[in-house]
């Protein structure tokens, strides 16, 4: 079994303006790296996880930019 970390570069938290989006992205990065094995990092389930996380983060960023919090 490999102890190699799973790549979470797809989840760039530094570019996020919203604290809420950043915290959610950090949660997703931690959850993803703890639950996904490196060999599983590129399969349909993990792709769906990535897509869902990005969508939620985009919605949070849009809501904050629009004045909703």
N, C-alpha and C positions, 0 to 999 in steps of 0.2 A: 504494500500500500504506500502510495506516495504522499509525502507531507508538503508537497509543492503547493503554494497558494494559488487560488483561482484568480484569474485576471479580472479586476473590476474597473479597468480604465474606461470602459463604456459609460461609467457613472461618474462624470466629472463634477465634483462638488464645488470646486473653486470658482467656477463661472456663475454660480447661482447667486442671485441677489437677495432672495427671501430666506430668512432664517428657518422658516417652516420647511421650505423645499430642501434646504441644506440638511436639516435634521432628518427628514424623510429619506433623502439620498444616502446619508450616512448609515441609517438603519438598514436600507436595502443592501448596501455594500457589505455590511457586516453579516446580515442574514444570508445573502448569496454566497459569500465566501465560506460561511460556516456550514451550509447545507449542500452545496454543490461540489462534487468531486471534479478535479481537473479534467478527467476523461469525459465528463458529462457537460462541460462548459459550453459546447456548441451543439445542442440538440433542440428539437422543437419546443420542449417544455421550458428550457432555460431561455430560449429566444422569446417565448411568450412572456416570461417573467421580466426580461429586459424591456420589452415593448410596453408592458403594463407600467413598470416603474417610470419609464420615460414619459408616458402619457400623464400619469399623476403629477409628476414633477412639473411638466409643462403647464398643466391646469393650475397648479398652485402658483407658479410664477406669473401666469396670466391674471389670476385673481388678485394677487398682490399688486401687480402693475396697474390694474384697473381700479384699485382703491378698496377692494374687498379683503377682509381679513377675518 
